[in-house]
Amino acid sequence: MVNLYLLPNAEEEVIDSYDEDIMVTNRDGKIIKVTHISGKQYGLSAEDLLGQSVYELEKKGVFSPAITPLVQKQKKKVVLVQSKQDGRKVLITGVPLFNENHEVEFVVSYSYEVSELLNLQDYLNEMEGEMSRVKEELETYREKSFNFGGFIAESKSMKQVMKAIKKAAPLKVPIHLQGENGVGKTTLAKLIHQESPWKDGPFIEVNCAAIPEAILAQELTGNLEERSQKMGYFQLAASGTLYLEGVDELSLTSQSILLKAMRSHKSNFRLISSTEADMENLVANNGFREDLFYQLHVLPIQIKPLRERPEDLSEIILKYIEKFCTVYQLDRTLSNDLFHELLHLEWKGNQLEVKNLMERLVTESESTIITKEDLPINYRSNGDSKLDSLEIEGQTLTHILETVEEKVLINAKNHCKTTTEMAKMLGISQPSVVRKLKKYSI
């Protein structure tokens, strides 16, 4: 008896319930089972197919090639594209059913119009394109979301800083922030804390420069043996974040005290430190203990000054103008020439200095348009500034910025041999350099 796992004596077969084109042929190629839609794609009814030989149908040109002989020969599943009389294509799959002698007794085949599959492929391609678009939008949104917590990150360097913070925040790894005064090291430290698993714990900020050397050890580890039961910063920061601001202000003796306290105290907090000076240079010049450096400088993050981040500087200037206009209920706007002048100041105090000057300009200006004449004396150029060579009046901000960009590109090209060197110098990608050079026909 042949074991087919079919029910030849049943009044109704499971096969009859399928809305698919399925056929069963025997070893001689005779069609013995079909579904109710079989034959439609060949211009025949299901009844017309029953009892027919696939070899005869192939000779008549109803379809070509027949799949049954191929399955019998290969004794495995076969998939091929079958042509019909009207020239259309059908994707057909043949599956062998074996008897007890491992001979192909029956072949079950099912088919789909290639046009249907192409439509499905088009749909999948469309969906893939849509997913790519959504991913790009999400990436754009993610980058825009870097401007949270009042911290603007439009420049390439600050976006890299934010990416590093996002990656490091969930890890209990010591982070060191290095940058000039006013670049936002404390804000970034708080941001790391907020993005970390320790966000529900305390954020303890320690100004290292303000603690006398004589009481540093007690301030760090506390004194729980006395009546006062004074807790140190290490205890206060438990399950939270300890931020050591300005560790480069510590004397070598204070550095030794800090290192000893860190080694003797079991850390149960996230540690963040910051310096204005470069710690590697301090170590090289014997201004900082090398062993403490390795304890703190595990994941360094450098924040560039605003003068090296014009994209951030322009946004910060406008942000503070808008903020103080709202605070003091005043209508004030920067003139184009003043805005251009502000973009080229040194800003040694970085964001703190920008904030201070914008508040002064908004509150001291007597007209709606704030001009260069409203600048404090110490901020005014001496007349030899390269900015004076630019035509300001009557020009839009976009045109002014493009003029500056063109001059910067020309200067960079004069100093660099290749576009790769230019990209490194300007902090942008090489393709961006090529595109900008083409834009200005340089």
Secondary structure as the mmCIF struct_conf table of DSSP 4:
data_model
#
loop_
_struct_conf.conf_type_id
_struct_conf.id
_struct_conf.beg_label_comp_id
_struct_conf.beg_label_asym_id
_struct_conf.beg_label_seq_id
_struct_conf.end_label_comp_id
_struct_conf.end_label_asym_id
_struct_conf.end_label_seq_id
BEND BEND1 TYR A 5 TYR A 5
TURN_TY1_P TURN_TY1_P1 PRO A 8 ASN A 9
BEND BEND2 GLU A 11 GLU A 12
HELX_RH_3T_P HELX_RH_3T_P1 VAL A 14 SER A 17
BEND BEND3 GLU A 20 GLU A 20
STRN STRN1 ASP A 21 ASN A 26
TURN_TY1_P TURN_TY1_P2 ARG A 27 ASP A 28
BEND BEND4 GLY A 29 GLY A 29
STRN STRN2 LYS A 30 LYS A 30
STRN STRN3 ILE A 31 VAL A 34
TURN_TY1_P TURN_TY1_P3 HIS A 36 GLY A 39
HELX_RH_3T_P HELX_RH_3T_P2 LYS A 40 TYR A 42
TURN_TY1_P TURN_TY1_P4 GLY A 43 GLY A 43
HELX_RH_AL_P HELX_RH_AL_P1 ALA A 46 LEU A 49
TURN_TY1_P TURN_TY1_P5 LEU A 50 GLY A 51
STRN STRN4 SER A 53 SER A 53
HELX_RH_AL_P HELX_RH_AL_P2 VAL A 54 LYS A 59
TURN_TY1_P TURN_TY1_P6 LYS A 60 GLY A 61
BEND BEND5 VAL A 62 VAL A 62
STRN STRN5 PHE A 63 SER A 64
BEND BEND6 PRO A 65 PRO A 65
BEND BEND7 ILE A 67 ILE A 67
HELX_RH_AL_P HELX_RH_AL_P3 THR A 68 GLN A 74
TURN_TY1_P TURN_TY1_P7 LYS A 75 LYS A 75
BEND BEND8 LYS A 76 LYS A 76
STRN STRN6 VAL A 78 LYS A 84
TURN_TY1_P TURN_TY1_P8 GLN A 85 ASP A 86
BEND BEND9 GLY A 87 GLY A 87
STRN STRN7 LYS A 89 PHE A 98
TURN_TY1_P TURN_TY1_P9 GLU A 100 ASN A 101
BEND BEND10 HIS A 102 HIS A 102
STRN STRN8 VAL A 104 GLU A 113
HELX_RH_AL_P HELX_RH_AL_P4 VAL A 114 LYS A 144
HELX_RH_3T_P HELX_RH_3T_P3 SER A 145 ASN A 147
TURN_TY1_P TURN_TY1_P10 GLY A 149 GLY A 150
BEND BEND11 SER A 155 SER A 155
HELX_RH_AL_P HELX_RH_AL_P5 LYS A 156 ALA A 168
TURN_TY1_P TURN_TY1_P11 ALA A 169 PRO A 170
BEND BEND12 LEU A 171 LEU A 171
STRN STRN9 ILE A 175 GLN A 178
TURN_TY1_P TURN_TY1_P12 ASN A 181 GLY A 182
BEND BEND13 VAL A 183 VAL A 183
HELX_RH_AL_P HELX_RH_AL_P6 LYS A 185 GLN A 194
TURN_TY1_P TURN_TY1_P13 GLU A 195 GLU A 195
BEND BEND14 SER A 196 SER A 196
TURN_TY1_P TURN_TY1_P14 PRO A 197 ASP A 200
BEND BEND15 GLY A 201 GLY A 201
STRN STRN10 PHE A 203 ASN A 207
HELX_RH_3T_P HELX_RH_3T_P4 CYS A 208 ALA A 210
BEND BEND16 ILE A 211 ILE A 211
HELX_RH_3T_P HELX_RH_3T_P5 GLU A 213 ILE A 215
HELX_RH_AL_P HELX_RH_AL_P7 LEU A 216 THR A 221
STRN STRN11 GLY A 222 ASN A 223
BEND BEND17 LEU A 224 GLU A 226
TURN_TY1_P TURN_TY1_P15 ARG A 227 SER A 228
STRN STRN12 LYS A 230 MET A 231
HELX_RH_AL_P HELX_RH_AL_P8 TYR A 233 LEU A 236
TURN_TY1_P TURN_TY1_P16 ALA A 237 SER A 239
BEND BEND18 GLY A 240 GLY A 240
STRN STRN13 THR A 241 GLU A 245
TURN_TY1_P TURN_TY1_P17 GLY A 246 GLY A 246
HELX_RH_3T_P HELX_RH_3T_P6 VAL A 247 GLU A 249
BEND BEND19 LEU A 250 LEU A 250
HELX_RH_AL_P HELX_RH_AL_P9 LEU A 252 SER A 264
BEND BEND20 HIS A 265 HIS A 265
BEND BEND21 PHE A 269 PHE A 269
STRN STRN14 ARG A 270 THR A 275
BEND BEND22 GLU A 276 ALA A 277
HELX_RH_AL_P HELX_RH_AL_P10 MET A 279 ALA A 284
TURN_TY1_P TURN_TY1_P18 ASN A 285 ASN A 286
BEND BEND23 GLY A 287 PHE A 288
HELX_RH_AL_P HELX_RH_AL_P11 GLU A 290 LEU A 296
BEND BEND24 VAL A 298 VAL A 298
STRN STRN15 LEU A 299 GLN A 302
HELX_RH_3T_P HELX_RH_3T_P7 LEU A 306 GLU A 308
HELX_RH_AL_P HELX_RH_AL_P12 PRO A 310 VAL A 327
TURN_TY1_P TURN_TY1_P19 TYR A 328 GLN A 329
STRN STRN16 THR A 333 LEU A 334
HELX_RH_AL_P HELX_RH_AL_P13 ASN A 336 LEU A 343
TURN_TY1_P TURN_TY1_P20 HIS A 344 HIS A 344
BEND BEND25 LEU A 345 LEU A 345
TURN_TY1_P TURN_TY1_P21 LYS A 348 GLY A 349
HELX_RH_AL_P HELX_RH_AL_P14 ASN A 350 GLU A 364
BEND BEND26 SER A 367 THR A 368
STRN STRN17 ILE A 369 ILE A 370
HELX_RH_3T_P HELX_RH_3T_P8 LYS A 372 ASP A 374
BEND BEND27 LEU A 375 LEU A 375
HELX_RH_3T_P HELX_RH_3T_P9 ILE A 377 TYR A 379
BEND BEND28 ARG A 380 ARG A 380
BEND BEND29 GLY A 383 GLY A 383
HELX_RH_3T_P HELX_RH_3T_P10 LYS A 386 SER A 389
BEND BEND30 LEU A 390 LEU A 390
TURN_TY1_P TURN_TY1_P22 GLU A 393 GLY A 394
HELX_RH_AL_P HELX_RH_AL_P15 LEU A 397 HIS A 415
BEND BEND31 LYS A 417 THR A 418
HELX_RH_AL_P HELX_RH_AL_P16 THR A 419 LEU A 426
TURN_TY1_P TURN_TY1_P23 GLY A 427 GLY A 427
BEND BEND32 ILE A 428 ILE A 428
HELX_RH_AL_P HELX_RH_AL_P17 GLN A 430 LYS A 439
TURN_TY1_P TURN_TY1_P24 TYR A 440 SER A 441
#
